[in-house]
Amino acid sequence: MTTPAFVFDPQRFLKNGAGGHGRHLGMRYHAHGPDWTEMAMPYDPRLIGDPDSGVIASGPILSMMDMVTSMSVWLKLNGFRAHATLDLRVDYLRPATPGKTVIGHGECYRVTRSIAFVRGQAHDGDPDDPLAHVAGTFMAPEGYF
Amino acid sequence: MLPPYAETLGLSVDAEDATGCTLIMPYANGVLGRPGFLHGGAISGLMEMAAIVALRRALAEEGGGRIKPINVTVDFMRGGRDKLTYGKGLVTRLGKRVANVEATAWQDDPAKPISAARMNYLILRD
């Protein structure tokens, strides 16, 4: 496996490349490390799933977790690869607090030739009090290496 | 009936389906992921909304109640292209406290889903 040495920068990627759905839901870059990425999604009435309580829907959280886990694979590999989500499982541990920004943390913990395994959590201020937990896999049709 | 998030995705109820449990999501920039393809999160959002619509209808027949999502597992089978996407929810079991719901999303042919999901919901009966 030899891949051109270029570093994946999620901050730049999200600034220039990630329009569409992520921008539509108001997500932005928050932080990253060697095998993880974080995005932030400020509270927005357009995301509400339960008008009585003002709690945002589960869908936007899943969208954010899909994006942060996807980018975590490119960080672990230190380069971009075309891939697609194979499956994603989300446990909704508690409702997001209305008014608070949701932070999504995605981590890639294993990459094989064609499959990447990811996990992550979402919280709204305190990482020790997560509101969602996610596990999933991505697949690279051309292979990761 | 549909919450603000459903409007954000551009969802509407498919009048052609008599069960009322099918939603339609138009192709738009706001639901796009990588260029030319729907975002997996938008497809999942469509299916979660369809699941909730189906569950609300089933629950209403039994006196109503509140629902809380416990979890969702989504399989992505095909890329979503530049056309309408349909999402349909199906309640496979409505228990006293928990409901099992399935949802699929398709574009041309319901027999060729682009994605499928399985959800558990907590039920707080009125």
Interface residues (C-beta under 8 A of the other chain):
Chain A: G19 G20 H21 G22 H24 L25 P45 R46 L47 I48 G49 D50 P51 I56 A57 S58 G59 P60 L62 S63 M64 D66 M67 A84 T85 L86 D87 L88 R89 V90 D91 Y92 P95
Chain B: P3 P4 Y5 A6 E7 T8 L9 N29 G30 V31 L32 G33 H39 G40 G41 A42 S44 G45 E48 M49 I52 K68 P69 I70 N71 V72 T73 V74 D75 F76 G79
